[in-house]
Amino acid sequence: MEETKQTKLDLNNLKAGGFIKERGKNLFTVRLRVPGGRMSVSRLKKIAEVAEKFGGEFVHLSVRQSIELININFKDFDAVVEELGEKQQKVASCGARVRVPVACGGCEYNPNGLVDTQKSALEVDEKLFGTPTGHHKFKVAFAGCPFDCPKSSTNDVGFSGAIEPTLDKATCISCGLCVKSCVPKALVIGENNKPVLIAEKCIWCGDCVKVCPTEAWSVKKKGYTVRIGGKWGRNPLVGTLFATFLPEDKAVDFIAAVLEWYKLKAEGLGRIRLGDTIIKEGADELLNHLRSQFPQYVVTETIAPQIIQTQVGTH
Amino acid sequence: MQTIDLRGISCPTNFVKAKLALEDLDDGTAANILLDDGEPVKNVPRSLKADGHKLLGLKQSDEGHYILEIQKVEE
C-alpha cells in the first residue's frame, strides 16, 4: 500500500500568529513584522524575492504598516520563514496579543518630529511584541508630535511627542514669528512686545521653538503625551489623557504597567478591549494604578475613553 | 533691499522659489520675502531658518500679507 504523505510544519513558527487564513483552500496571508513602518531597502528586496517565489502577483500594505505576503500555501510556511531569514525579517502577530507598534517617521528627517518614535517602536517591539493579553488585541502607536499622523489615540496606548517651551526674554527680539506660527493661539503679545504663553491652550507642538530666529524659545521638557483606551472597529473609542511628558525611555515600562492592569481587570469579562474595560472599571482605577509607578507624569484627573457614535446599530 | 514676492504661491513651491532666489544673493545680504497669511507665513520662515538663514523680523502689511526680513547665510 502507498504511504499517505503527511505535511510537516514547525508549529513554533505559528506561536505569535501572523499567518492569517485566506478564502482559498490552503492559502494564507503572511503578515510581516515591520515595527514603526521602517523597512531597509535590502530587506525590501529580500521580501520581494520571497513574495515572487511563494506568493501571488502582489503584496498588500496593511493599515498598520506591515507588508503582507498574499496567497502563501500553508505547506510553504517553514520555507517562507527560513528564506525571509529569522534575524532580518520576522513574521508579525494576530489575535489577543500585543501587536507590532506603529510609528511615524519620527524626528531624524521629519522637521515636525519632536521625539524618536522609531527608537520607541523598536524598543516596544523588542520587549513586548506578541505578549498574550488573555482578552483581546492590544495596539500601540507612536506619533512624533501632537499633529498625530499615526492617530495614536485610536490605539490601546497611544503616544504623541510633546515639548514644553520656555522663553528667555533677554534673547527675544519681539519679531512676532512665534505668535504668528502658533496654530492653537496659545501665544499672545504681552509687555514690550514679548510673547506670553497661555499654558491651557498649548498643545506642546514646539512650533514656537522651531521658528524662533534667536533661540529665545527653547525646550524645557520633552516626552510623550499618553492617551489610553482607544480603538476603532465596530464601536470606536478615542483614548483619553493619562500622562504628560513621559520620558521616551519609560514608554516600555508604562505600557507594561497598563498591560498588567488590563490582564487583571478584564478577567472574567470575556473578549474585551482595554478601552471598554476602563469604561467598566472607571478611569480613576487605571489612573491610580499608573500613578503608583509614574507619579511625576500621570495627570491629576482624566475621563474614560470617549465613545464615537457611528449611527449604525443600537446597543 | 531685494524683495522676493511669494504671494499667491502655495507650499512647497513658495519655499523652493525662496531657495532659488536666495541662491542669487551674496552671503550676508538682507532681503524681504512677501508671504500670504495662513500656511505660507507659518511654514516658510521655519524652513528658511532650518536651511541656516537668519530671520530678522516679521511685519504685516496694510494689504494683509506678511513681510519676512531675512539675511542670507551661506553654509
Interface residues (C-beta under 8 A of the other chain):
Chain A: P111 I173 C175 G176 L177 K180 S181 V183 D207 K210 V211 P213
Chain B: V41 K42 P45 R46 S47 K49 A50 K54 L55 L56 G57 L58 Y66
